[in-house]
Every structure is written in structure tokens, then in C-alpha cells.
């Protein structure tokens, strides 16, 4: 095989044909004093739910605009809860104290809902646009373009300046690392080009100020076989420390062997939220663990967060790409290195691919303010 052909293959990642696709756009609008003043006639301070009419008015405007642009699945949130979107064969929406979780299959499920409490003033309004169809990644630029037009129309309808609307475009590919072991045939080839590059090929140009982040979250279940790999510590407060140390050492060692130097191990029951930031920060916020990474920093190291006294159902293993991990082709080589690291990790822990699974969710997202 020619060397050029071999090098080209290194920049393509081949993931199982059973991989599941998601895309959603999230727009955030701060509920500022200026916006409250603008809509003062809709706020009834004598009512137990003074903001009910305001939220309903904005939601009605939002859904009316969505109808004009034939957007099927959209959500209006004004309760300051963090929105998460995942693929699921069954449609389901769940709320916790801090989160709204949307589970759906883009090919079959549509939904339109409001989530607000008229008794309280939210810090911000969050608008969610869920992609629908059976070629989510291939149609992602078109969907992005339609959503941006809808947001511009919503800003005009509500007299909210578009430069106050922060937009983020999130795209996932999710698959079992051991799909082939379970009989799944066929694969998909991806170069994992940055979103801005993919969109440019479809004549969609993103803002020069857009900030992008690429990362992977791997769900590693803790079953009886894994629990038996170490002895429990006699100290109840340190009971699972040997197990978590074993997992962390195996994971970080395998990752560093592939020159993957940014990531985390999370085993405390919290939901890790990975975001782009100027500096690396780890902040616990109730149910959420906020992890900030600057892609310009090439070696942030690995953060380990676990509760030694608590056994979790699964450990979250996180890889975050830096600019160094992006080649002229994209992030395909980075994804291949992740897979190699995970297979090494699996061998160290004697994982049985035919019977156990490790779900890999590859994330690409980009954020910017509308102009």
C-alpha cells in the first residue's frame, strides 16, 4: 500500500454502522433588567405567578416562528435548568432539580414543550432545537442554517437584539466500543472535521469568534466482575478507593501511551459537563460537575473525581481534544487514538467484549453570539 494511502487512512476513523447520531442547537438569552422593563406590562407583581404571562408570551412567539420554518422539535425553558439531549429508542423527557433531559430518536420522535415556573424570575431563557431525520450529520449544516434564521426572526419578533443571543451547536456520535464483538457488521468512515470546516463546504460560514470543542465521554459500567478486581478497603470512607485507583491508573496510563493528555475520570455520581473556557476549572454544582478546558492548552492532565465511600453504577472516562490533536484532515486521528487507548484499557481490566459494553459518545460543538 502506498505511504500516502496509509497516512490518509490514519486520519479516518471507522466507527460501527450501528452508531447513533444526535444534533441540537441551544440558544441562551439573559433575562436582563432591560428585557424585564421592556415587557413590564406582562409582569403582574400582584399575582403568585408574576412572570407567567411573560414566559407564555415569549414561548408563543417562539413556537410561531418555529412553525414558519418547519422546525418540529423545539423546547422553551425558563427555569434555569441545564438541558441535556441523548439518543434513545423511546421518547422520554425527565426533570430533576437541576436538569431537563431529552431522550429521543431523531428519525421518529418529535416534541414541543415549555418548562417554566411563573412564580420565579429565571436568570436566562433557553431555547432548544432538536434535529430530526435519518441523516443528522449529513444535514447538520442545513439544520444549523434554518435554526439561525429562526432565531433571527425570533429576535425581531420579540425586539431582543440578536447580539444578546448566545448559540451553541452540539453534535454527538454514540456507539458501543465492542459492537463488532457482538456481531454488528459494517462501519462508517469519518474524518471528524471541525464543524466550521464542514459547514464551509455547505456554504455556511460561522462567526470568526466561534469557540469549538471536541471531546469524548465513555461510560464504563461497574459490574460484579469489575468489582471483584480489587479488595475493598477496610475503612468505610475509603472502601472503593482501590477499585477507582485501579480504573484511573489503567485509563490514564493507556491514554498517555497514545499521547492523549487532557481528560478526566468521574466516579461520584455527578453528571460531567464539558465546556470550553479560558482556563481549566472543575466546579461541582449540585448534580453537575462542570469541567472547563481551553483547547489551546495542549497538556492539562487528568482530573480524577470520585467518592471513595460510594459505589457508582458506572465511571465516566473523558478525553478532551486540544488544538494539537487537530490535523489538517480533522480529528479522525484523535478518535483512533481514543479507540486504541480504550482497547488497551479493556485488556488491562479483562473486559469481555461479547458480554460487556463501553458506550463511547463523541462530541463536537461550537458556540458563538449572533450578530
Helices and strands as residue ranges (DSSP letters): H 3-10, E 13-16, E 20-30, H 33-38, G 40-42, H 52-68, E 73-78, E 82-87, E 92-95, E 99-104, E 112-116, E 124-130, H 140-158, G 162-164, E 165-176, G 180-182, E 187-190, H 195-201, E 211-221, H 224-227, G 236-238, H 241-257, E 262-267, E 271-276, E 281-285, E 288-293, E 301-306, E 314-320, G 323-325, H 332-348, E 358-369
